[in-house]
Amino acid sequence: MWDAWAVYDAGAAGYVHRERLTAADAGESRRVAISYAAYRVLVSRFSASVGAAETLPALRARMEAEGCDPDLVAVSGNTPAAAGNRVAASVLRFAVSDGSNEAGRYVDSTYAPVNPPFIVGSPGTAAVNPNRW
């Protein structure tokens, strides 16, 4: 959201997305750009989540309550909505290589447990190494 805010500030530098725009009402332009950037990133992140059926409509309703059209996906032009959508696209592109393994549903491919799974309620569970958990 910082990057969307920074679009409308001459002295701020975005972390992932660096763009400068001017607006008659920088505060309102920031609000709209941040709304679109947040919405796009959150929809992308939560689209496959356990609670997606509840989360996605709630996100959409919030956008509408903010007076923003959730179906506006344009990235060209100098409107705050387009700027926010560009920021989101940059952030999502960056996240592909951030080490979180989003494409693999965030599974950690660098860790293998030492102990077998502890089944609560099953007697006799023993740890191979009780110092590793």
Backbone as a printed PyTorch tensor [residue, N CA C, xyz], in Angstrom:
tensor([[[  0.8280,  -1.1710,   0.0000],
         [  0.0000,   0.0000,   0.0000],
         [  0.8820,   1.2470,   0.0000]],

        [[  2.0910,   1.0710,   0.5580],
         [  3.0340,   2.1770,   0.5170],
         [  3.2980,   2.5890,  -0.9270]],

        [[  3.5100,   1.6210,  -1.7810],
         [  3.8300,   1.9470,  -3.1700],
         [  2.7030,   2.7210,  -3.8390]],

        [[  1.4490,   2.3940,  -3.5230],
         [  0.3090,   3.1310,  -4.0840],
         [  0.2580,   4.5400,  -3.5030]],

        [[  0.5550,   4.6840,  -2.2320],
         [  0.5900,   6.0080,  -1.6070],
         [  1.7020,   6.8450,  -2.2320]],

        [[  2.8660,   6.2330,  -2.4360],
         [  4.0350,   6.9450,  -2.9270],
         [  3.8670,   7.4580,  -4.3600]],

        [[  2.9650,   6.8660,  -5.1270],
         [  2.7250,   7.3300,  -6.4970],
         [  2.4160,   8.8240,  -6.5120]],

        [[  1.7120,   9.3130,  -5.5030],
         [  1.2660,  10.7040,  -5.4680],
         [  2.0920,  11.5760,  -4.5210]],

        [[  3.3310,  11.1780,  -4.2530],
         [  4.2060,  11.9860,  -3.4000],
         [  5.5540,  12.1530,  -4.0940]],

        [[  5.9360,  13.3830,  -4.3300],
         [  7.1630,  13.6740,  -5.0810],
         [  8.4270,  13.2160,  -4.3610]],

        [[  8.3830,  13.0880,  -3.0490],
         [  9.5830,  12.7150,  -2.3090],
         [  9.6500,  11.2590,  -1.8890]],

        [[  8.5900,  10.5130,  -2.0640],
         [  8.5580,   9.1190,  -1.6140],
         [  8.9520,   8.1790,  -2.7460]],

        [[  9.5780,   7.0870,  -2.3840],
         [  9.9460,   6.0690,  -3.3740],
         [  9.2550,   4.7650,  -3.0090]],

        [[  8.5600,   4.1970,  -3.9620],
         [  7.9340,   2.9030,  -3.7320],
         [  8.9850,   1.8310,  -3.5250]],

        [[  8.6080,   0.7560,  -2.8870],
         [  9.5340,  -0.3410,  -2.6440],
         [  9.6430,  -1.2450,  -3.8650]],

        [[  8.5180,  -1.6100,  -4.4490],
         [  8.4880,  -2.4860,  -5.6210],
         [  8.1150,  -1.7030,  -6.8700]],

        [[  7.1480,  -0.8530,  -6.7440],
         [  6.6170,  -0.1010,  -7.8960],
         [  6.9830,   1.3670,  -7.7340]],

        [[  7.6440,   1.8980,  -8.7430],
         [  8.0610,   3.3130,  -8.6780],
         [  7.4510,   4.0570,  -9.8420]],

        [[  6.5310,   4.9080,  -9.5050],
         [  5.8000,   5.6880, -10.5010],
         [  5.4200,   7.0080,  -9.8600]],

        [[  5.3820,   8.0490, -10.6530],
         [  4.9780,   9.3650, -10.1630],
         [  3.8050,   9.8730, -10.9700]],

        [[  2.7720,  10.3000, -10.2670],
         [  1.6370,  10.9730, -10.8880],
         [  1.2970,  12.1960, -10.0470]],

        [[  0.6670,  13.1460, -10.6710],
         [  0.1720,  14.3040,  -9.9360],
         [ -1.3450,  14.2930, -10.0120]],

        [[ -1.9510,  14.9370,  -9.0460],
         [ -3.4120,  14.9910,  -8.9970],
         [ -3.8380,  16.2610,  -8.2870]],

        [[ -4.9700,  16.7840,  -8.6960],
         [ -5.5280,  17.9640,  -8.0390],
         [ -5.8270,  17.6600,  -6.5680]],

        [[ -6.3080,  16.4590,  -6.2960],
         [ -6.6010,  16.0320,  -4.9300],
         [ -5.7880,  14.7730,  -4.6380]],

        [[ -4.5560,  14.9800,  -4.1950],
         [ -3.6590,  13.8500,  -3.9620],
         [ -4.2160,  12.8840,  -2.9140]],

        [[ -4.8770,  13.4090,  -1.9050],
         [ -5.4370,  12.5430,  -0.8680],
         [ -6.4790,  11.5870,  -1.4160]],

        [[ -7.3870,  12.1040,  -2.2240],
         [ -8.4230,  11.2590,  -2.8270],
         [ -7.8030,  10.2820,  -3.8270]],

        [[ -6.8420,  10.7520,  -4.5970],
         [ -6.1810,   9.8720,  -5.5680],
         [ -5.4510,   8.7500,  -4.8550]],

        [[ -4.8080,   9.0610,  -3.7450],
         [ -4.1430,   8.0190,  -2.9510],
         [ -5.1590,   7.0110,  -2.4330]],

        [[ -6.2750,   7.5070,  -1.9100],
         [ -7.2940,   6.6040,  -1.3660],
         [ -7.7520,   5.6140,  -2.4200]],

        [[ -8.0150,   6.1050,  -3.6140],
         [ -8.4930,   5.2380,  -4.6960],
         [ -7.3830,   4.2800,  -5.1470]],

        [[ -6.1770,   4.7910,  -5.3460],
         [ -5.0660,   3.9360,  -5.7800],
         [ -4.7810,   2.8450,  -4.7560]],

        [[ -4.7800,   3.2080,  -3.4880],
         [ -4.5460,   2.2230,  -2.4280],
         [ -5.6700,   1.1910,  -2.4050]],

        [[ -6.9030,   1.6330,  -2.5900],
         [ -8.0400,   0.7050,  -2.6020],
         [ -7.8820,  -0.3320,  -3.7020]],

        [[ -7.5470,   0.1120,  -4.9020],
         [ -7.3870,  -0.8280,  -6.0180],
         [ -6.1890,  -1.7360,  -5.8210]],

        [[ -5.0800,  -1.1760,  -5.3640],
         [ -3.8980,  -2.0110,  -5.1420],
         [ -4.1860,  -3.0800,  -4.0860]],

        [[ -4.7840,  -2.6710,  -2.9830],
         [ -5.0980,  -3.6240,  -1.9170],
         [ -6.0800,  -4.6790,  -2.3980]],

        [[ -7.1150,  -4.2490,  -3.0830],
         [ -8.1280,  -5.1820,  -3.5530],
         [ -7.5150,  -6.2400,  -4.4750]],

        [[ -6.7390,  -5.8060,  -5.4530],
         [ -6.1460,  -6.7600,  -6.4050],
         [ -5.2190,  -7.7530,  -5.7080]],

        [[ -4.3950,  -7.2720,  -4.7970],
         [ -3.4660,  -8.1660,  -4.0980],
         [ -4.2400,  -9.1330,  -3.2010]],

        [[ -5.2050,  -8.6190,  -2.4550],
         [ -5.9640,  -9.4830,  -1.5530],
         [ -6.7840, -10.5240,  -2.3040]],

        [[ -7.4100, -10.1380,  -3.4000],
         [ -8.1760, -11.1090,  -4.1920],
         [ -7.2480, -12.2010,  -4.7150]],

        [[ -6.0820, -11.8060,  -5.1720],
         [ -5.1240, -12.7990,  -5.6580],
         [ -4.6920, -13.7350,  -4.5360]],

        [[ -4.3560, -13.1830,  -3.4060],
         [ -3.8680, -13.9860,  -2.2830],
         [ -4.9290, -14.9210,  -1.6990]],

        [[ -6.1650, -14.4560,  -1.6300],
         [ -7.2050, -15.2310,  -0.9520],
         [ -8.0980, -16.0350,  -1.8860]],

        [[ -7.8360, -15.9990,  -3.1880],
         [ -8.7260, -16.6820,  -4.1310],
         [ -8.7540, -18.1960,  -3.9270]],

        [[ -7.6900, -18.7720,  -3.4000],
         [ -7.6680, -20.2190,  -3.1630],
         [ -7.6740, -20.5500,  -1.6750]],

        [[ -8.0140, -19.5870,  -0.8340],
         [ -7.9790, -19.8230,   0.6090],
         [ -9.2010, -20.6030,   1.0810]],

        [[ -9.0990, -21.1340,   2.2530],
         [-10.1980, -21.8940,   2.8470],
         [-11.4580, -21.0400,   2.9380]],

        [[-11.3180, -19.7990,   3.3150],
         [-12.4710, -18.9220,   3.4910],
         [-12.7850, -18.0520,   2.2900]],

        [[-12.3490, -18.4450,   1.0990],
         [-12.5430, -17.6100,  -0.0980],
         [-14.0110, -17.2920,  -0.3570]],

        [[-14.8870, -18.2260,  -0.0820],
         [-16.3160, -18.0080,  -0.3480],
         [-16.8740, -16.8510,   0.4860]],

        [[-16.2860, -16.5980,   1.6340],
         [-16.7070, -15.4740,   2.4710],
         [-15.8380, -14.2360,   2.2210]],

        [[-14.5510, -14.4530,   2.0490],
         [-13.5980, -13.3500,   1.9390],
         [-13.7790, -12.5490,   0.6570]],

        [[-13.8790, -13.2290,  -0.4750],
         [-13.9420, -12.5170,  -1.7550],
         [-15.1780, -11.6150,  -1.8740]],

        [[-16.3710, -12.0860,  -1.4970],
         [-17.5150, -11.1700,  -1.5250],
         [-17.3680, -10.0130,  -0.5390]],

        [[-16.7430, -10.2580,   0.6060],
         [-16.5280,  -9.1810,   1.5770],
         [-15.5660,  -8.1340,   1.0170]],

        [[-14.5300,  -8.5680,   0.3390],
         [-13.5970,  -7.6300,  -0.2890],
         [-14.3030,  -6.8090,  -1.3660]],

        [[-15.0980,  -7.4800,  -2.1610],
         [-15.8460,  -6.7950,  -3.2180],
         [-16.7980,  -5.7450,  -2.6150]],

        [[-17.4910,  -6.1360,  -1.5660],
         [-18.4270,  -5.2180,  -0.9120],
         [-17.6950,  -4.0030,  -0.3370]],

        [[-16.5020,  -4.2250,   0.1890],
         [-15.7190,  -3.1090,   0.7270],
         [-15.3270,  -2.1400,  -0.3830]],

        [[-14.9220,  -2.6850,  -1.5260],
         [-14.5690,  -1.8230,  -2.6620],
         [-15.7780,  -0.9920,  -3.0780]],

        [[-16.9130,  -1.6340,  -3.1820],
         [-18.1280,  -0.9210,  -3.5770],
         [-18.4890,   0.1380,  -2.5450]],

        [[-18.3170,  -0.1740,  -1.2650],
         [-18.6030,   0.7970,  -0.2140],
         [-17.6570,   2.0000,  -0.2980]],

        [[-16.4810,   1.7780,  -0.8350],
         [-15.5090,   2.8610,  -1.0280],
         [-15.7970,   3.6590,  -2.2980]],

        [[-16.8250,   3.2440,  -3.0400],
         [-17.1580,   3.9320,  -4.2800],
         [-16.2860,   3.5210,  -5.4480]],

        [[-15.6610,   2.3630,  -5.3460],
         [-14.7640,   1.8550,  -6.3850],
         [-15.4190,   0.6780,  -7.1000]],

        [[-15.1670,   0.5640,  -8.3850],
         [-15.7130,  -0.5270,  -9.1850],
         [-14.7350,  -1.6990,  -9.1780]],

        [[-15.0560,  -2.7910,  -8.5000],
         [-14.1370,  -3.9210,  -8.4250],
         [-13.8520,  -4.5660,  -9.7780]],

        [[-14.7030,  -4.3150, -10.7640],
         [-14.4960,  -4.9010, -12.0930],
         [-13.5980,  -4.0460, -12.9790]],

        [[-13.1780,  -2.8970, -12.4960],
         [-12.3050,  -2.0150, -13.2630],
         [-10.8770,  -2.5330, -13.1430]],

        [[-10.3870,  -3.1690, -14.2000],
         [ -9.0700,  -3.8030, -14.1650],
         [ -8.0450,  -3.0900, -15.0480]],

        [[ -8.4150,  -1.9530, -15.6000],
         [ -7.5260,  -1.2170, -16.5010],
         [ -6.2070,  -0.8830, -15.8190]],

        [[ -5.1230,  -1.0050, -16.5730],
         [ -3.8100,  -0.6170, -16.0750],
         [ -3.2120,   0.5270, -16.8980]],

        [[ -3.8810,   0.8900, -17.9780],
         [ -3.3620,   1.9910, -18.7830],
         [ -4.0630,   3.2830, -18.4050]],

        [[ -3.3360,   4.3690, -18.5390],
         [ -3.8830,   5.6770, -18.2170],
         [ -3.3640,   6.1880, -16.8920]],

        [[ -3.7380,   7.4100, -16.5680],
         [ -3.2450,   8.0570, -15.3590],
         [ -4.2900,   8.1900, -14.2710]],

        [[ -5.3390,   7.3860, -14.3370],
         [ -6.3390,   7.4430, -13.2760],
         [ -5.7950,   6.7660, -12.0200]],

        [[ -6.2730,   7.1470, -10.8500],
         [ -5.8430,   6.4790,  -9.6210],
         [ -6.1450,   4.9740,  -9.6330]],

        [[ -7.2660,   4.5830, -10.2360],
         [ -7.6020,   3.1570, -10.3090],
         [ -6.5610,   2.4070, -11.1320]],

        [[ -6.1990,   2.9420, -12.2800],
         [ -5.1920,   2.2990, -13.1230],
         [ -3.8470,   2.2470, -12.4050]],

        [[ -3.4990,   3.3290, -11.7140],
         [ -2.2420,   3.3390, -10.9590],
         [ -2.2590,   2.2580,  -9.8800]],

        [[ -3.3600,   2.1450,  -9.1470],
         [ -3.4690,   1.1050,  -8.1260],
         [ -3.3800,  -0.2900,  -8.7200]],

        [[ -4.0060,  -0.4890,  -9.8670],
         [ -3.9270,  -1.7910, -10.5290],
         [ -2.5020,  -2.0900, -10.9820]],

        [[ -1.7600,  -1.0660, -11.4380],
         [ -0.3640,  -1.2690, -11.8280],
         [  0.4950,  -1.6100, -10.6170]],

        [[  0.2530,  -0.9310,  -9.5190],
         [  0.9910,  -1.2320,  -8.2860],
         [  0.7500,  -2.6860,  -7.8970]],

        [[ -0.5030,  -3.1100,  -7.9030],
         [ -0.8240,  -4.4980,  -7.5400],
         [ -0.1270,  -5.4760,  -8.4710]],

        [[ -0.1290,  -5.1970,  -9.7640],
         [  0.5350,  -6.0880, -10.7280],
         [  2.0250,  -6.1950, -10.4170]],

        [[  2.6450,  -5.0800, -10.0680],
         [  4.0740,  -5.0990,  -9.7240],
         [  4.3280,  -5.9150,  -8.4580]],

        [[  3.4890,  -5.7090,  -7.4610],
         [  3.6530,  -6.4340,  -6.1970],
         [  3.4550,  -7.9350,  -6.4200]],

        [[  2.4550,  -8.3050,  -7.1860],
         [  2.2030,  -9.7320,  -7.4380],
         [  3.3220, -10.3560,  -8.2690]],

        [[  3.8650,  -9.6100,  -9.2330],
         [  5.0110, -10.1060, -10.0100],
         [  6.2230, -10.3100,  -9.1000]],

        [[  6.4630,  -9.3510,  -8.2250],
         [  7.5760,  -9.4390,  -7.2850],
         [  7.4270, -10.6660,  -6.3820]],

        [[  6.2210, -10.9400,  -5.9470],
         [  5.9770, -12.0330,  -5.0050],
         [  6.2720, -13.4020,  -5.5980]],

        [[  6.2560, -13.5080,  -6.9130],
         [  6.5480, -14.7940,  -7.5490],
         [  7.9570, -15.2630,  -7.1990]],

        [[  8.8720, -14.3290,  -6.9920],
         [ 10.2640, -14.7050,  -6.7230],
         [ 10.7320, -14.3160,  -5.3170]],

        [[  9.8070, -14.1510,  -4.3820],
         [ 10.2070, -13.7010,  -3.0480],
         [ 10.5540, -14.8380,  -2.0850]],

        [[ 10.5190, -16.0710,  -2.5700],
         [ 10.8780, -17.2160,  -1.7410],
         [  9.7300, -17.8140,  -0.9540]],

        [[  8.5220, -17.2790,  -1.1040],
         [  7.3880, -17.7870,  -0.3330],
         [  6.7560, -19.0280,  -0.9560]],

        [[  7.1290, -19.3580,  -2.1770],
         [  6.5900, -20.5100,  -2.8940],
         [  5.0760, -20.4190,  -3.0640]],

        [[  4.6150, -19.2550,  -3.4680],
         [  3.1810, -19.0610,  -3.6690],
         [  2.6200, -20.0510,  -4.6850]],

        [[  3.3510, -20.2830,  -5.7720],
         [  2.8760, -21.2140,  -6.7980],
         [  2.6870, -22.6210,  -6.2350]],

        [[  3.4770, -22.9820,  -5.2240],
         [  3.3670, -24.2860,  -4.5670],
         [  2.5200, -24.2410,  -3.3170]],

        [[  1.6170, -23.2460,  -3.2480],
         [  0.7140, -23.0670,  -2.1130],
         [  1.4760, -22.9030,  -0.7990]],

        [[  2.6380, -22.2500,  -0.8770],
         [  3.4560, -21.8620,   0.2710],
         [  4.0760, -23.0400,   1.0220]],

        [[  4.1330, -24.2000,   0.4000],
         [  4.7480, -25.3520,   1.0390],
         [  6.2470, -25.0900,   1.1580]],

        [[  6.7790, -25.3210,   2.3460],
         [  8.2120, -25.1200,   2.5850],
         [  8.9640, -26.3260,   2.0530]],

        [[  9.7060, -26.1310,   0.9800],
         [ 10.4650, -27.2280,   0.3810],
         [ 11.8590, -27.3410,   0.9910]],

        [[ 12.1790, -26.5190,   1.9770],
         [ 13.5150, -26.5260,   2.5630],
         [ 13.5580, -27.2190,   3.9210]],

        [[ 12.4140, -27.6430,   4.4430],
         [ 12.3680, -28.2170,   5.7850],
         [ 11.7640, -29.6170,   5.7380]],

        [[ 12.4050, -30.5250,   6.4240],
         [ 11.8660, -31.8750,   6.6030],
         [ 11.8200, -32.1480,   8.1050]],

        [[ 10.6670, -32.5290,   8.6450],
         [ 10.5750, -32.7630,  10.0900],
         [ 11.4250, -33.9570,  10.5230]],

        [[ 11.9760, -33.8580,  11.7050],
         [ 12.7680, -34.9370,  12.2850],
         [ 11.8550, -35.9250,  12.9930]],

        [[ 10.8380, -35.4070,  13.6620],
         [  9.9210, -36.2330,  14.4370],
         [  8.7070, -36.6180,  13.6040]],

        [[  8.1370, -37.7930,  13.9000],
         [  6.8730, -38.1450,  13.2370],
         [  5.7610, -37.2380,  13.7620]],

        [[  4.6540, -37.1490,  13.0620],
         [  3.5500, -36.2940,  13.5400],
         [  3.0710, -36.7420,  14.9220]],

        [[  2.7770, -35.7710,  15.7770],
         [  2.2120, -36.0640,  17.0960],
         [  0.7000, -36.0750,  16.9550]],

        [[  0.1210, -37.2190,  17.2330],
         [ -1.3260, -37.3590,  17.1560],
         [ -1.8840, -37.1940,  18.5610]],

        [[ -2.5420, -36.0730,  18.7840],
         [ -3.1140, -35.8210,  20.1010],
         [ -4.2020, -36.8580,  20.3480]],

        [[ -4.1700, -37.4620,  21.4860],
         [ -5.1680, -38.4650,  21.8280],
         [ -4.7180, -39.8850,  21.5230]],

        [[ -3.5500, -40.0540,  20.8950],
         [ -3.0210, -41.3950,  20.6430],
         [ -1.9190, -41.6770,  21.6560]],

        [[ -2.0950, -42.7150,  22.4750],
         [ -1.0710, -43.0250,  23.4720],
         [  0.2030, -43.5390,  22.7980]],

        [[  1.3240, -43.2850,  23.4370],
         [  2.5840, -43.8540,  22.9860],
         [  3.3250, -43.0450,  21.9430]],

        [[  2.8810, -41.8380,  21.6560],
         [  3.6060, -41.0270,  20.6900],
         [  4.9570, -40.6630,  21.2820]],

        [[  6.0030, -40.9000,  20.5190],
         [  7.3480, -40.6220,  21.0100],
         [  8.0860, -39.7450,  20.0130]],

        [[  8.8880, -38.8680,  20.5430],
         [  9.6830, -37.9890,  19.6940],
         [ 11.0460, -38.6140,  19.4640]],

        [[ 11.4790, -38.5880,  18.2280],
         [ 12.8260, -39.0310,  17.9110],
         [ 13.8190, -38.0480,  18.5230]],

        [[ 13.5020, -36.7790,  18.3960],
         [ 14.3420, -35.7290,  18.9740],
         [ 13.4210, -34.6990,  19.6180]],

        [[ 13.2440, -34.7400,  20.9400],
         [ 12.3020, -33.8320,  21.6090],
         [ 12.7310, -32.3600,  21.5500]],

        [[ 13.9420, -32.0840,  21.1650],
         [ 14.4030, -30.6990,  21.0470],
         [ 14.0780, -30.0880,  19.6880]],

        [[ 13.5180, -30.8560,  18.8100],
         [ 13.1390, -30.3540,  17.4820],
         [ 11.6220, -30.3860,  17.3680]],

        [[ 11.0340, -29.2510,  17.1750],
         [  9.5750, -29.1840,  17.0480],
         [  9.2030, -28.1270,  16.0740]]])
